[in-house]
Each structure stands twice: as structure tokens, then as C-alpha cells.
Amino acid sequence: MREVVQNDKSRALRRVSRAPRATAVLAVVVAALAAGCAPGEDQSVRGAPGQQAPPARAVDGAAKAREARAALAAAAKRWKLDKVPLTAPAPPAKKPEIKAREGFEVDGQESDDLPPVFTTVPTKEKIVFLTIDDGAEKDPAFLKMMSELKIPYTVFLTDEEIKDDYGYFKKMQARGITLNNHTLSHPYLPGLSYEDQKREICGMQDVMEKHYGKRPVLFRPPYGNYNRDTLRAAKSCGIEYAPIWSEEVYVDHWEYREWDQDLHPGDIVLTHFRGTDDWDGTMTDMVRRFLDRITADGYAVARLEDYL
């Protein structure tokens, strides 16, 4: 059949070549045959001169983007937010240099290459980082809310608070959330010996590896209190960074470290896993307060690990 079609095309070309204005007609026929259709056939898809239809992949991508925006808007309405949360920009290709905050260093900070304690990530972007400590409250609605709103956050866990339900945080990890070290029992570390501090930190590393398959590189000292032994012990356990915070958000108010009582680009925000036993509200109430505040100020939530 293929030979017949080709031969038919050859005879058509020979006939056209003998007709008046052969050159012009021949060009039309050749173009039509090359396109797989005869002169005069209707073309079902046409574009403007010099343009091509967009690739199907681009059309699909635009449609998916619209669907994602619509889903986010619906989730914001469902969770009773004032506005749809802003989306953080892509993380930088070159990570910012993280150093110990001035005044937060310990003896031997640089010479011993100890994990830096910091409250803000160097950036000019209007982003903040949400971090949540201990793990006492295990609210399923919180997991659902954060997943639907696509909000990144970083968790620092204490074994005494999570051992009654390791699975709750396994679900969190499956959603892409990084689980980090907040000691075994949440003690005041500077009051302990080096060996006891190491036991608290390294012991929690063992727990994290056993239940979540990874030994974290982030560690937050309980209450934000530490000394040189704390950072030495943390380093010996594989810790690379010791972020604390610039602001703390509760269900009914904020607290600030800085004199201006305001947000700044790159600030680390602390909250805790708490519910109605400790707060006049739930985890989802706290998240709503947090998101409404930062969105109104033009900030988005970024993922801390992307900047380290």
C-alpha cells in the first residue's frame, strides 16, 4: 500500500509539472503532500502566520498551576484564613553563610568549628521559617491543615513527649517535614555535665534513627539555653546547626526578641505542639493566627533546610 501511495504522488507531480504555472502549483502540491493532505483539504488546526501551537506539556503545566492555585484558595477559605498564604520564592542556588549570632558565640566557637546558634537566616527575601518544638500535642487536624495549605515547617522533637505516639510524626515525615533533635527529656542543659548533655543529645539521635531512619543535623537546645559543653556535645553527635528563634507565636499573641517587636526577612519563628490543655485554642487556631499575620505583612513561609 505504501508503494502505491508513493507512486500516486509521483504521477500527480508529473501531471502538475506539465500544467500552466507549473512551478507555483508544484510548490503548493509538494507542501500539501509533505503535510500529509491534498490541496483544498480543510486543516483542522491552524495558527497565526509564523506561530506554532504551544506544546501540550506547556498547556498541561498551565492547567495544573491554575488547579493548584484554586485548591490553595479553597483550602484557605476552608481553614478560615483572611487571605491565601503567599508562596515563598525558590531557595537560592548558593546557600547563605550561617554564623553564630553576635553575642551568642561560646569560647572556641570558630576554632573548634562548633555548631552556630542563630535566630535569623541571612536573606533579603520576605520569608520567615516556622519551627515547632517538643511534640506534646498530636492533633490530626494540624497535619491536614498544613498539608492542604502547603506550608513548610521544621520540627524539633523531645523523646519524652513523642514516645506515646511515634507514628504521628512518621506521618509528618512522609509529608516531607524534617524531624530534628530537641533532647531526650528537655532538661536545662547548662546545668548538666558534659557527659550528661551528650547523653541527652546523642541519645535522642539514636531515637530519631531508630524510629525515623535518620540522625538529624539540626538541634535546638531546650529553652534556648546552652553553653560550650552543649555545642561540643552536639557536634560529637553529628549536629551541624543549632537554630533558636527571633519570635514565638502562641494561639493568642506573639513574643519578640528584637527591640522593634516586628518581623524581619529570614526570621525563625518558634511555636510548640500545644492544644486546649495549655492554650485557649488549638494548633490550627495558632496556625491561622500565624499565617494571617505574616501574609498581611507580605511574608511567605519558607523551608529552613533549603537555606542551610
Order of alpha helices (4+ residues) and beta strands (2+ residues): alpha-alpha-alpha-beta-beta-beta-alpha-beta-alpha-alpha-beta-alpha-alpha-beta-beta-beta-beta-alpha-beta
